[in-house]
Amino acid sequence: SRREDSDSNDRFAGAKDTSPKARAVRAELLSFLPPAPDIRKVIAETSHLWCLWDENFPETFSQFEFPAELAECTVAPAEIAKVLVCLAVSVIHLLPEFDFSALQKPFDPQELSVRCTGAVDRLIVRDDDFAGTLPGIEAQMLLSKYHLNEGRLRKAWLVNRRAIEFAHLAGMHLSTRTRTPTDTLYERRLRIWCALTTGDRSLSLILGLPYGVSENFFQPQIEQ
């Protein structure tokens, strides 16, 4: 038998994790962020990207006043990882005329991107506790997009496929087929599941590899 776990959604969302491990990872991830004024300048110059991410991942920006209260936040470490990947993509897409010397703490965009994504890979993707949460799965999907932008199709496929495996373990292939009134994360689950499966099919088609999700766990969700 299996008992209904009323806290499963909260744990899956990684909310308010105050364990010593989470605090340590959260602090290390925060250490990679540039000063708040510099982040605001990057966001202002790449607003088209941040509007897209805000539309697809509204929870990232609704849980705290980004970036003013990040240091005191208790959000899931993987939520901060998502911000880092978005920032890594943003600095790569800054226009050539962007004046890095005018920043409070000047940085090399390529170096910052590598450091941020490397930290996310090491602290979130390779840790099953964080990678298995919903924000952890979303962080892996974003990291896959980063590798795709950089032309690393095989790496993008591997990261995306790992995210799908964690989604399978969490039962997302089942929980996204039919809407359940008590599932407060349904829309978020459906959004990320469709993004992962369509990304997997595109990459698999290019690389000549088999799909990671069968049609009966793909078509119903896409139709929704």
C-alpha positions as CSV (number, residue, x, y, z in Angstrom):
1,S,0.0,0.0,0.0
2,R,1.0,3.6,-0.3
3,R,-0.1,6.5,1.9
4,E,-0.9,9.9,0.6
5,D,1.9,12.3,1.5
6,S,0.6,15.9,1.8
7,D,4.1,17.3,2.0
8,S,5.4,15.7,-1.2
9,N,4.8,18.8,-3.3
10,D,6.7,21.0,-0.9
11,R,9.6,18.6,-0.8
12,F,9.6,18.2,-4.6
13,A,9.7,22.0,-4.9
14,G,12.6,22.1,-2.5
15,A,11.0,24.9,-0.5
16,K,12.5,26.2,2.7
17,D,15.3,23.6,2.9
18,T,17.3,24.7,6.0
19,S,19.5,21.7,6.3
20,P,23.3,22.3,6.7
21,K,24.0,20.9,3.3
22,A,21.4,23.2,1.6
23,R,22.8,26.2,3.5
24,A,26.3,25.4,2.4
25,V,25.4,24.9,-1.2
26,R,23.2,28.0,-1.2
27,A,26.0,30.1,0.2
28,E,28.5,28.8,-2.4
29,L,26.1,29.5,-5.3
30,L,25.5,33.0,-4.1
31,S,29.2,33.6,-4.0
32,F,29.3,33.4,-7.8
33,L,26.9,36.2,-8.3
34,P,28.4,39.6,-9.2
35,P,27.3,42.7,-7.1
36,A,23.7,43.6,-7.4
37,P,24.2,46.8,-9.4
38,D,26.2,44.8,-12.0
39,I,23.5,42.2,-12.3
40,R,20.9,44.9,-12.8
41,K,22.9,46.4,-15.6
42,V,23.2,43.0,-17.3
43,I,19.5,42.4,-16.9
44,A,18.7,45.8,-18.4
45,E,20.9,45.1,-21.5
46,T,19.4,41.6,-22.0
47,S,15.8,42.3,-21.0
48,H,14.5,40.3,-23.9
49,L,16.0,37.1,-22.4
50,W,14.9,37.9,-18.8
51,C,11.3,38.5,-20.0
52,L,11.4,35.1,-21.6
53,W,12.7,33.4,-18.4
54,D,10.3,35.3,-16.2
55,E,7.4,34.0,-18.4
56,N,8.6,30.4,-18.2
57,F,10.0,30.4,-14.7
58,P,8.0,33.0,-12.8
59,E,8.6,31.2,-9.4
60,T,12.3,32.1,-9.7
61,F,11.5,35.8,-9.4
62,S,8.4,35.7,-7.3
63,Q,9.9,34.1,-4.2
64,F,12.3,36.9,-3.5
65,E,13.1,40.5,-4.6
66,F,15.9,39.6,-7.0
67,P,18.6,40.3,-6.3
68,A,18.3,42.5,-3.2
69,E,17.2,39.8,-0.7
70,L,19.2,36.9,-2.1
71,A,21.6,36.8,0.8
72,E,18.7,36.2,3.3
73,C,16.7,33.9,1.1
74,T,15.7,30.4,2.1
75,V,14.6,29.2,-1.4
76,A,15.8,26.0,-2.8
77,P,19.5,26.0,-3.8
78,A,18.4,24.9,-7.3
79,E,16.4,28.1,-7.7
80,I,19.6,30.1,-7.3
81,A,21.2,27.7,-9.7
82,K,18.6,28.7,-12.3
83,V,19.4,32.3,-11.8
84,L,23.1,31.6,-12.3
85,V,22.5,29.8,-15.6
86,C,20.2,32.6,-16.8
87,L,23.0,35.0,-15.9
88,A,25.6,32.9,-17.7
89,V,23.6,33.0,-20.9
90,S,22.9,36.7,-20.5
91,V,26.5,37.8,-20.2
92,I,27.4,35.8,-23.3
93,H,24.7,37.6,-25.3
94,L,25.7,41.1,-24.2
95,L,26.4,43.4,-27.2
96,P,30.1,44.0,-28.1
97,E,29.8,47.7,-27.1
98,F,28.8,46.8,-23.5
99,D,31.2,48.6,-21.2
100,F,32.5,45.9,-18.7
101,S,34.9,48.4,-17.2
102,A,32.0,50.5,-15.9
103,L,30.8,47.7,-13.7
104,Q,31.4,47.8,-10.0
105,K,33.3,44.5,-10.3
106,P,34.4,44.0,-13.9
107,F,34.4,40.4,-15.2
108,D,35.2,38.5,-18.4
109,P,31.8,37.2,-19.7
110,Q,33.2,33.8,-20.9
111,E,35.0,33.2,-17.7
112,L,31.9,34.1,-15.6
113,S,29.7,31.8,-17.7
114,V,32.1,28.9,-17.3
115,R,32.4,29.4,-13.5
116,C,28.6,29.8,-13.0
117,T,27.6,26.8,-15.1
118,G,30.5,24.7,-13.6
119,A,29.2,25.4,-10.1
120,V,25.7,24.5,-11.1
121,D,26.9,21.2,-12.6
122,R,29.0,20.4,-9.6
123,L,26.6,21.4,-6.8
124,I,23.2,20.7,-8.3
125,V,23.3,18.4,-11.3
126,R,25.7,15.9,-9.8
127,D,23.9,15.9,-6.4
128,D,20.8,13.6,-6.5
129,D,19.2,15.3,-3.6
130,F,19.0,18.6,-5.4
131,A,18.8,17.3,-9.0
132,G,15.7,15.3,-8.1
133,T,13.6,18.3,-7.1
134,L,11.5,20.3,-9.5
135,P,13.8,23.4,-9.5
136,G,16.8,20.9,-9.9
137,I,15.2,19.4,-13.0
138,E,14.5,22.9,-14.3
139,A,18.1,23.9,-13.7
140,Q,19.3,20.9,-15.7
141,M,17.0,21.9,-18.5
142,L,18.4,25.4,-18.5
143,L,21.9,24.1,-18.4
144,S,21.1,21.9,-21.4
145,K,20.0,25.0,-23.3
146,Y,23.3,26.7,-22.3
147,H,25.3,23.9,-23.8
148,L,23.1,23.9,-26.9
149,N,23.7,27.6,-27.4
150,E,27.5,26.9,-27.1
151,G,27.2,24.2,-29.8
152,R,27.8,21.3,-27.5
153,L,24.9,19.1,-28.7
154,R,26.1,15.9,-27.1
155,K,26.6,17.6,-23.7
156,A,23.2,19.2,-24.1
157,W,21.6,15.8,-24.9
158,L,23.2,14.2,-21.9
159,V,22.1,16.9,-19.4
160,N,18.6,17.0,-20.8
161,R,18.4,13.2,-20.7
162,R,19.5,13.2,-17.0
163,A,16.8,15.7,-16.2
164,I,14.2,13.4,-17.9
165,E,15.4,10.4,-15.8
166,F,14.9,12.4,-12.6
167,A,11.5,13.5,-13.9
168,H,10.6,9.9,-14.5
169,L,11.7,9.0,-11.0
170,A,9.4,11.8,-9.7
171,G,6.5,10.4,-11.7
172,M,6.2,13.5,-13.9
173,H,5.3,11.3,-16.9
174,L,2.2,10.2,-15.0
175,S,1.3,13.3,-13.0
176,T,1.2,15.5,-16.1
177,R,-1.3,13.3,-18.1
178,T,-4.4,14.3,-16.1
179,R,-5.0,17.4,-14.1
180,T,-5.4,16.7,-10.4
181,P,-7.3,19.5,-8.4
182,T,-5.0,19.1,-5.4
183,D,-1.7,19.3,-7.4
184,T,-0.6,22.9,-6.9
185,L,2.5,22.3,-9.1
186,Y,0.6,20.9,-12.1
187,E,1.1,23.8,-14.5
188,R,4.8,23.9,-13.6
189,R,5.2,20.2,-14.0
190,L,3.5,20.2,-17.4
191,R,5.6,23.1,-18.6
192,I,8.9,21.6,-17.7
193,W,7.9,18.1,-18.9
194,C,6.9,19.4,-22.3
195,A,10.1,21.4,-22.6
196,L,12.3,18.4,-21.6
197,T,10.6,16.0,-24.0
198,T,10.5,18.3,-27.0
199,G,14.1,19.2,-26.4
200,D,15.0,15.5,-26.2
201,R,13.3,14.8,-29.5
202,S,15.0,17.7,-31.3
203,L,18.5,16.7,-30.0
204,S,17.9,13.0,-30.6
205,L,16.8,13.6,-34.1
206,I,19.9,15.6,-34.9
207,L,22.3,13.1,-33.2
208,G,20.5,10.0,-34.5
209,L,19.7,8.7,-31.1
210,P,16.5,7.1,-29.7
211,Y,13.9,9.2,-27.9
212,G,13.9,9.1,-24.2
213,V,10.1,9.3,-23.8
214,S,7.5,7.1,-25.5
215,E,4.7,8.6,-27.5
216,N,2.0,7.8,-25.0
217,F,3.8,9.9,-22.4
218,F,4.5,12.7,-24.9
219,Q,1.5,13.3,-27.1
220,P,-1.2,13.8,-24.3
221,Q,0.9,16.4,-22.6
222,I,1.8,18.3,-25.8
223,E,-1.9,18.4,-26.7
224,Q,-2.7,20.1,-23.4
